[in-house]
Amino acid sequence: MRGNIPDYQLTTPATLGDALAMLASEPGVWKPFAGGTDLMVLLESGNLRHRNYLNIWPLNELREIAFTDNYISLGALTTYTDVQAHPVLRSEFPMLCQAASETGGLAIQNRGTLGGNIINASPAADSPPALLAYDAEIELTSTSGSRWIPYHGFHTGYKQMQMRADELLTNIRLPRNTTNHFHYYRKVGTRKAQAISKVCLASVGAVTDQKIADVRIAFGSVAPIVLRCVKTESALKGHALGTDTIAMARESLRNEITPIDDMRSTASYRLQVATNLLADFLEKLQSHPV
Ligand SMILES: Cc1cc2nc3c(=O)[nH]c(=O)nc-3n(C[C@H](O)[C@H](O)[C@H](O)COP(=O)(O)OP(=O)(O)OC[C@H]3O[C@@H](n4cnc5c(N)ncnc54)[C@H](O)[C@@H]3O)c2cc1C
């Protein structure tokens, strides 16, 4: 049953500074409300436990996409539509654009934000694997200042993350160091659109002198958090690609992920699909010209 609207409070701070001051004055009392696409589902189903929200949607300070020689940075309110429209993202970060294009339908893409996707912390979310594979860093801001941390390591357990109650996720930045890499993104779901992933793989790789010089592998829906598969990455680095290496990578991945049975799929299906996707990525990487 829908939550009772008068039980909730939504207030709109005029500036980012005002929003941070409110978070600092009563830590834990106020939570951000960005596009609302996750929060409204909870409200409609009567499961929105928290009562007080800061409407950060009008804060244009959190909407900017900017780039330097080394990074592209995306404000936390960047929507999936913004992602798909940006020329630098389209040419250098195609996995993020593909994830955005496969997230929900057009209404969700216009309203859902990257910041909301990260903090909602679903292990089945579609952009976080791409962000992990691109070595994203995130900026957390409070009245005491900003800190940049690697996105890898931010999620510490199911819906657990390294963020204080007085902090807001303000920016996400991606190093521009994968221009010559091979990029591979596959979301496997029940349908082509409006489906939550059963398994999702985002990976980039580069081969030099016929050996794997760089490889980054990130999966959604195979663990309590979106997972960067660092053990499988280090098992692969320095190896020549071929049947034996791919078999070894499959085995390593089997030991690294912990998929579960749930309403969308089974653990054994997820394990099989995840290893198949990894093998497909490695086969395509093998034939990718440097
Ligand atoms: C029909 C439908 C289809 C969907 N399909 C997909 C899909 O295919 N793939 C997918 O990954 N997701 C999907 N989603 C989930 C959702 O759209 C995304 O997670 C979206 O990115 C959430 O962003 P938002 O701005 O709407 O978050 P909100 O709902 O506003 O917030 C989500 C959470 O993040 C917190 N938050 C938001 N912004 C910040 C910030 N800047 N700093 C700190 N905390 C913040 C909020 O307090 C809240 O806890 C779908 C949702 C719906 C309703």
PDBQT file of the ligand as one rigid body, heavy atoms in Angstrom, charges set to zero:
ROOT
HETATM    1  C1  LIG A 301      10.859   1.287 -13.869  1.00  0.00    +0.000 C 
HETATM    2  C2  LIG A 301      12.292   1.356 -13.356  1.00  0.00    +0.000 A 
HETATM    3  C3  LIG A 301      13.295   0.773 -14.108  1.00  0.00    +0.000 A 
HETATM    4  C4  LIG A 301      14.618   0.811 -13.669  1.00  0.00    +0.000 A 
HETATM    5  N1  LIG A 301      15.565   0.202 -14.422  1.00  0.00    +0.000 NA
HETATM    6  C5  LIG A 301      16.853   0.207 -13.988  1.00  0.00    +0.000 A 
HETATM    7  C6  LIG A 301      17.858  -0.461 -14.758  1.00  0.00    +0.000 A 
HETATM    8  O1  LIG A 301      17.595  -1.038 -15.829  1.00  0.00    +0.000 OA
HETATM    9  N2  LIG A 301      19.138  -0.437 -14.287  1.00  0.00    +0.000 N 
HETATM   10  C7  LIG A 301      19.466   0.191 -13.118  1.00  0.00    +0.000 A 
HETATM   11  O2  LIG A 301      20.643   0.196 -12.727  1.00  0.00    +0.000 OA
HETATM   12  N3  LIG A 301      18.526   0.830 -12.352  1.00  0.00    +0.000 NA
HETATM   13  C8  LIG A 301      17.233   0.851 -12.776  1.00  0.00    +0.000 A 
HETATM   14  N4  LIG A 301      16.271   1.471 -12.013  1.00  0.00    +0.000 N 
HETATM   15  C9  LIG A 301      16.657   2.077 -10.716  1.00  0.00    +0.000 C 
HETATM   16  C10 LIG A 301      16.866   3.621 -10.724  1.00  0.00    +0.000 C 
HETATM   17  O3  LIG A 301      16.260   4.244 -11.827  1.00  0.00    +0.000 OA
HETATM   18  C11 LIG A 301      18.351   3.989 -10.705  1.00  0.00    +0.000 C 
HETATM   19  O4  LIG A 301      18.982   3.391  -9.573  1.00  0.00    +0.000 OA
HETATM   20  C12 LIG A 301      18.572   5.524 -10.686  1.00  0.00    +0.000 C 
HETATM   21  O5  LIG A 301      19.851   5.807 -11.156  1.00  0.00    +0.000 OA
HETATM   22  C13 LIG A 301      18.391   6.140  -9.313  1.00  0.00    +0.000 C 
HETATM   23  O6  LIG A 301      18.677   7.526  -9.412  1.00  0.00    +0.000 OA
HETATM   24  P1  LIG A 301      17.725   8.618  -8.778  1.00  0.00    +0.000 P 
HETATM   25  O7  LIG A 301      18.349   9.927  -8.987  1.00  0.00    +0.000 OA
HETATM   26  O8  LIG A 301      16.331   8.447  -9.270  1.00  0.00    +0.000 OA
HETATM   27  O9  LIG A 301      17.817   8.184  -7.221  1.00  0.00    +0.000 OA
HETATM   28  P2  LIG A 301      16.822   8.526  -6.020  1.00  0.00    +0.000 P 
HETATM   29  O10 LIG A 301      15.647   7.620  -6.082  1.00  0.00    +0.000 OA
HETATM   30  O11 LIG A 301      16.566   9.983  -5.919  1.00  0.00    +0.000 OA
HETATM   31  O12 LIG A 301      17.767   8.120  -4.794  1.00  0.00    +0.000 OA
HETATM   32  C14 LIG A 301      18.238   6.803  -4.619  1.00  0.00    +0.000 C 
HETATM   33  C15 LIG A 301      19.102   6.748  -3.346  1.00  0.00    +0.000 C 
HETATM   34  O13 LIG A 301      20.300   7.493  -3.527  1.00  0.00    +0.000 OA
HETATM   35  C16 LIG A 301      20.410   8.555  -2.557  1.00  0.00    +0.000 C 
HETATM   36  N5  LIG A 301      21.004   9.667  -3.288  1.00  0.00    +0.000 N 
HETATM   37  C17 LIG A 301      20.628  10.140  -4.513  1.00  0.00    +0.000 A 
HETATM   38  N6  LIG A 301      21.497  11.066  -4.944  1.00  0.00    +0.000 NA
HETATM   39  C18 LIG A 301      22.440  11.205  -3.971  1.00  0.00    +0.000 A 
HETATM   40  C19 LIG A 301      23.615  12.017  -3.826  1.00  0.00    +0.000 A 
HETATM   41  N7  LIG A 301      24.011  12.860  -4.798  1.00  0.00    +0.000 N 
HETATM   42  N8  LIG A 301      24.348  11.894  -2.705  1.00  0.00    +0.000 NA
HETATM   43  C20 LIG A 301      23.980  11.029  -1.726  1.00  0.00    +0.000 A 
HETATM   44  N9  LIG A 301      22.878  10.233  -1.791  1.00  0.00    +0.000 NA
HETATM   45  C21 LIG A 301      22.122  10.317  -2.922  1.00  0.00    +0.000 A 
HETATM   46  C22 LIG A 301      18.991   8.797  -2.074  1.00  0.00    +0.000 C 
HETATM   47  O14 LIG A 301      18.967   9.331  -0.755  1.00  0.00    +0.000 OA
HETATM   48  C23 LIG A 301      18.423   7.374  -2.132  1.00  0.00    +0.000 C 
HETATM   49  O15 LIG A 301      18.853   6.647  -1.007  1.00  0.00    +0.000 OA
HETATM   50  C24 LIG A 301      14.930   1.460 -12.435  1.00  0.00    +0.000 A 
HETATM   51  C25 LIG A 301      13.914   2.067 -11.676  1.00  0.00    +0.000 A 
HETATM   52  C26 LIG A 301      12.609   2.015 -12.128  1.00  0.00    +0.000 A 
HETATM   53  C27 LIG A 301      11.518   2.667 -11.310  1.00  0.00    +0.000 C 
ENDROOT
TORSDOF 0
